[in-house]
Amino acid sequence: MQTKLILAALRKHRLATLLIAMEIALACAVLCNACFMIANRLQLTRVNSGVDEKALAVLTLGGFDQAQPGDLNARVTAGLRAIPGMQSVSVINAVPFNEQGTNGGVTLDQAGKRFGGVVTFYTGGPGSFEALGLKLVAGRAPQTDDFQSMATFVPSDAQVVVSRTLAEHLWPGEDPLGKEFWCGGFHFRVMGVVAHMARPAAGEGGTGTIEWSVFVPTLPGHNLAGTYLLRADPADLPHVLRDAETAIAQIAPDVVLDHEGSRTVSDLRERYFRNDRVMAGMLLGVIAALLGVTALGIVGLASFWVAQRRKQIGIRRAIGATRGDILRYFQAENFLIVTFGIAFGMLLAYLLNAVLMKFYELPHLPLYYLPIGALSLWVLGQLAVLGPALRAAAVSPVVATRSV
Amino acid sequence: MFGYYLDMAWRSLKRTPVLTGLMVLAIGLGIGASMTMLTVLHVMTDDPMPGRSAQLYTPHLDPLPLNHKQGGDSPDASANLTWPDAMALLQSHRATRQAAMAGGTLLVHPAQPGQQPFYVDGRYTTADFFTMFGVPFQRGGGWRATDDAASAHVVVLAASLARKLFGSADAVGRMVQLGDNDYRVLGVVDDWAPKPMFYADATAKHYSDADLFFLPLSVAVDKDLQLNGNQSSWSKEALGKHSGSMSWLQFWMQLDTSAQVSAYRQYLVDYSAQQKALGRFQRPPTNAKLYTLMGWLAHQNLVPNDVRLQLWLALGFLFVCMLNIVALLLAKFLRRGGEISVRRALGARQRDIFVQLGIESALIGMAGGALGVLIAQLGLWSIRQRPDDYAHLAQMDGAMLLGTLALAVVASVLAGLLPAWRACRVAPALQLKTM
């Protein structure tokens, strides 16, 4: 009964109703997709690096020949170990989030026919595996005999540790231990699997491959020098790193300290994801502004309709409608308009998602975002209309007896 | 009549201050957000060399083997040139001016005791670079083609680096140690950094990098100095800067007439065909292209996806705000059916009513535009706090400021069109009867 009445009234204001419904549809589409993108970004920033980030720092040196580091590694590691609070110093080529490291395409056969993807190689000296704090889930950690020297970028034939994600990608459903893979002329055999090991940069292929890492035990020296992994108690770490930076001037006056590249791993992580956090914040702002403007529109239009229908409201009140009836009338009217908007908005949300998928690396919009978006718009609509509806309910029946 | 309508609009808006405020706020927010992102896009796609860009061209050759597979996210190996190709183009002298170049990072050893060595970015290039790009010299000048040929150990410094090394003293003629070698300073240039740095390769931070030194390219090759751009190779042969299967060089030239341009296009195809005949190239010679400066920037697509997405979001937001205003104006104008009918009955034409209501929407637009300018300044300030390399460029110039106001007025007048049209079509007789 009420619904029929409302529809009849809305038919008188087809254009305004349509416009507000369209606004709600657009808001619904943007709301669903923006929420989904925020969730995606934030999920990205929560990636598990697998290392003890809070206890680790990296110190980077430059200004020497990578191919002939001489006794640099020995001098630096010995010198830094003397710093109070330092738990361990080891040589490594990169740490998670410092955006260095060596990438290489790997194949599952020697001939190079079955391509496995582009992975990152961590080449770490003795002690670095333990210092990183990687959690072994199968196989064994590198032993002293596993460390080999290298000529170019990795040892030519090595026992390696891979991340679980990479193992599942290369050998789905199989036991990765003892499996082999190649990278050009280099041969690797898996001796251990760790739960998580993020790459220094998300690198090629986007977010799905952020844990495609291989740890290759390598003896420091030729092409593995100048980047040092420091481990200390999280509370001591900032001052240990500072002391290490000042100590370098005495330990190795012949090289240059790279201040930009000498940071704690938590600091590196913060910097690495700064853009994603900015983007998530910006999307949040868009949602807030959009919902705010939509609410403003509803308030404005409802207020106008209330003012316009004062006389009709008075008549309805005079012939027996209660305040509650009037209140519910405006609430039901808003509910109907918002429902039209949402119905169209869901289609629009899917369309928008399809466009975003085409141009951005974004998966399908999960279905559960739609009811959540609908619910929040219904709540928003009801909240926005409450003020004008209450004013309508307060209209006195006496109005009916007056001519406007 | 205009003044009268303005007065009427002002009175009408004052009668409903809340609704007017809401409409101004909505258009201000929409315009502010859109102009923020349009300004960012504007500064990012701006012409880095106004006045010169129309004459600057960069060639593109395709020396890759047929079976070369381009990785999804890895840099395009054919975006840069190999040493033999760049030298062939350079020595052909078919353009008015031409220069090959590559970015490099070197360790500077200051002569003064106590100063620590530090890394600086610069460019290895050939003699025409300075005249072709119009690099402004403070002192001295660039080197000559003979210096290129002789691999002379000479250098041009940016003013900030010269000041850091030599203080206020004249740097020209002094010696500076970069890496393991000493170079004689030939000239000092103003800190010169086109935004975007169009001549740098894809790895550069195009909006924040600046070259602090310029060395002859031949020296970089002789001494095998460190490069900081992409070095893509596609063969297993011994690699090195001389290799014909490793791309690492950028090449720019100045072509003054369209005849020169088409002749150079043909020359690139002929050169590719010749290399194919020699067995060096495998792909069709027609893959060779000549890009204009702005065309090359468009091809490189320097604007990050995030910025584009934000622009679309902002424009979408403006659209929602406009829908909002259309609905509100419609309600407002239609409610004034009685007033409009009286005016119509007194002799006003539909057109007069239309103009009167249009002026009222334009007034809202003006106010919204003013608010939009403030909001856009706030938005740009927040963008400048971002960590991105383009962040510091986010400033509004006079043209964008006027554009903001214009966009606001246009948007609000557009939004007012439909409501005004509907309102001026009310039948006066019917309305007057119910009054």
Interface residues (C-beta under 8 A of the other chain):
Chain A: H13 L15 A16 L19 I20 M22 E23 L26 A27 V30 A34 G62 G63 G105 V118 G203 E204 G205 G206 V256 D258 R271 R274 N275 V278 M279 M282 L283 V286 A289 L290 G292 V293 T294 L296 G297 V299 G300 L301 S303 F304 W305 A307 Q308 L356 F359 Y360
Chain B: V18 L19 L22 M23 L25 A26 L29 G30 A33 G71 G72 D73 S74 L107 Q116 P117 F118 Y119 N305 D306 R308 L309 Q310 L313 A314 G316 F317 F319 V320 C321 L323 N324 V326 A327 L328 L330 A331 K332 R335 R386 P387 D388 L418 R422
